[in-house]
Amino acid sequence: MKDFNRIPRIEITHAPTPLEFAPRLSEELGCNLYIKRDDCTGLAGGGNKTRKLEYLLADAQQQGADILVTIGGLQSNHARQTAAAAAKFGFDCELVLGDVAGTPKADYYGNGNLLLDGLLGARIHRLELGEDRGVYAENLIDKLIGEGRKPYLIPIGGSSAIGSLGYVRCANEILQQISSQDIAIDQIVLATDSAGTQAGLLAGFIAAEVDLPVLGIAVSRNGKEQTQLVDVLLRQTLTQLGLDPDQAGGRVVANGNYYGEGYGITTEAMIIAVKRCAKLEGLLLDPVYTGKAMAGLMDLCAQGVIAAGSNQLFLHTGGSTGLFAYREVF
Ligand SMILES: Cc1ncc(COP(=O)(O)O)c(C=O)c1O
């Protein structure tokens, strides 16, 4: 394995983020629930993208880039954190954001993450439903190059083998915390979509030779497709670390039973999960990712698939700024 600490990185995250026990939720669910607070990574509302951006921005700096371009939905948490990181480290930032069918609309076009993107100084390219964000971004990159700029394209969700390194780092942070707090974790549960968070965590555990199960709850596709997506990125991340990609074999588990009708479209179970966490623990989840993941965790506990009395670690990947775009459903 390569020397992980020599991989270029800019320090942004307020790390280590807390690892907290959630006593009132644990009592309701019948398992011991610990929450890794990556909603508290510190960058303009926090969230999981901060850790990925530490490596992506270092790469952008090495390549001499002066402008960051990224892609997402209109209420993308990744876009908001990219805009914040760009501001902090002196890059310009262009966000290619697509509308999402089926989402509540009263505040979707001006509040939540989108409000903050503007405040953070990003230039927003708002695409209509059905417009191809990838093609738009490629044309934008060509235009910027033509104007003499040096753009750096960050893939959707910051999920590349470089971005995932942020969660390799987090895996080590978790291992240190569970060791120093003397907790035996049986499983990690998290929301998974563009795959970098789950792939990075698994790569980190494989590198540390730790066999800790990581259950991804998919928020936009079925379990089989999500598993394949994470598996591909896990293999790329292991290669990036100088490890054998075949160590990925069988490690990815993704459950596609909780995303409802699609990305960003609310489910009753998500709304209940968000309200329960707020009322029982003073904990703010989000409507698109962590709310659906927590709804999955709650249901799996109720069904007995997650064993009573087991120790579960929920990775809170952030996104609560998105609640303001979903006002009418709460
Ligand atoms: C709040 C939140 N949780 C989870 C995820 C999913 O992480 P990943 O895209 O790395 O799978 C995202 C991605 O946008 C997110 O914003």
The ligand as an ORCA input file, in Angstrom:
! r2SCAN-3c Opt
* xyz 0 1
  C     -26.310     14.369      2.881
  C     -25.761     13.332      1.970
  N     -25.706     12.068      2.397
  C     -25.249     11.071      1.617
  C     -24.822     11.319      0.333
  C     -24.390     10.155     -0.492
  O     -23.004     10.034     -0.511
  P     -22.301      9.396     -1.802
  O     -22.755     10.262     -2.953
  O     -20.865      9.483     -1.508
  O     -22.793      8.019     -1.962
  C     -24.839     12.626     -0.160
  C     -24.405     12.881     -1.543
  O     -24.722     13.811     -2.179
  C     -25.330     13.657      0.679
  O     -25.391     14.925      0.254
*
